[in-house]
Amino acid sequence: MDEINKLMIEQLRDAYSAEKQALRAMPRMMKKATAQSLKDALQMHVDQTEGQIERLEKALELMGGKAGRKVCEGMRGIIEEGQHELEDHDKGPLMDTLIVACQQRIEHYEIASYGTMAALAKAAGQKEVADLLAQTLQEEKQTDEKLTQLAESELNPAALQGMQEPEAANDRRGGSKKSA
């Protein structure tokens, strides 16, 4: 059981690092977002993430661990990749769609992490830790679903509309389309 506790503490420390990194990345994404609904969704998740970090601190305390200086390399890579993609685009509907894609990669990574940790904590008889992790898992799934709904109902159609308008304007001016 001691090895399981060590493993759980390491996983919790990794999740703590991941949440801290995501928390630092979200305001940068909010600054690049155009749609107010996307900015609002990101701000709501910033507030939620602060509570998730507190739950991780409590779970670590219950397990006899501390956050420490561990760096979640997986989250680091996801965030770096997203930042590089965002640098290649101007503010606008397409950027908003890309921000959702970047944020959903983060959410999916966190869903996988919390699902695994909650199941392990439950199996190890750590009910309070399992409950804390399950609560965060539900929030991550809800955020992912909200982002999907936002993308499908508003952001993706706006991005597609924005991509068609320059082409239509070019056609009206008698310009030619570029061939691939």
ZIMONOR-V490334 format. One record per backbone hydrogen bond with DSSP energy under -1.0 kcal/mol. NH is the residue of the N-H (numbers start at 1). CO is the residue of the C=O. If there is no record, write none. Layout:
BEGIN
NH_CO ; NH_CO
END
This chain:
BEGIN
5_1 ; 6_2 ; 7_3 ; 8_4 ; 9_5 ; 10_6 ; 11_7 ; 12_8 ; 13_9 ; 14_10 ; 15_11 ; 16_12 ; 17_13 ; 18_14 ; 19_15 ; 20_16 ; 21_17 ; 22_18 ; 23_19 ; 24_20 ; 25_21 ; 26_22 ; 29_25 ; 30_26 ; 31_27 ; 33_29 ; 39_35 ; 40_36 ; 41_37 ; 42_38 ; 43_39 ; 44_40 ; 45_41 ; 46_42 ; 47_43 ; 48_44 ; 49_45 ; 50_46 ; 51_47 ; 52_48 ; 53_49 ; 54_50 ; 55_51 ; 56_52 ; 57_53 ; 58_54 ; 59_55 ; 60_56 ; 61_57 ; 62_58 ; 63_59 ; 65_60 ; 73_71 ; 76_72 ; 77_73 ; 78_74 ; 79_75 ; 80_76 ; 81_77 ; 82_78 ; 83_79 ; 84_80 ; 85_81 ; 86_82 ; 87_83 ; 89_86 ; 96_92 ; 97_93 ; 98_94 ; 99_95 ; 100_96 ; 101_97 ; 102_98 ; 103_99 ; 104_100 ; 105_101 ; 106_102 ; 107_103 ; 108_104 ; 109_105 ; 110_106 ; 111_107 ; 112_108 ; 113_109 ; 114_110 ; 115_111 ; 116_112 ; 117_113 ; 118_114 ; 119_115 ; 120_116 ; 121_117 ; 122_118 ; 123_119 ; 124_120 ; 125_122 ; 126_121 ; 127_125 ; 130_126 ; 131_127 ; 132_128 ; 133_129 ; 134_130 ; 135_131 ; 136_132 ; 137_133 ; 138_134 ; 139_135 ; 140_136 ; 141_137 ; 142_138 ; 143_139 ; 144_140 ; 145_141 ; 146_142 ; 147_143 ; 148_144 ; 149_145 ; 150_146 ; 151_147 ; 152_148 ; 153_149 ; 154_150 ; 155_150 ; 156_151 ; 158_154 ; 159_155 ; 160_156 ; 161_157 ; 162_158 ; 163_159 ; 164_160 ; 165_161 ; 168_164 ; 169_165 ; 170_166 ; 171_167 ; 172_168 ; 173_169 ; 174_171 ; 175_170
END
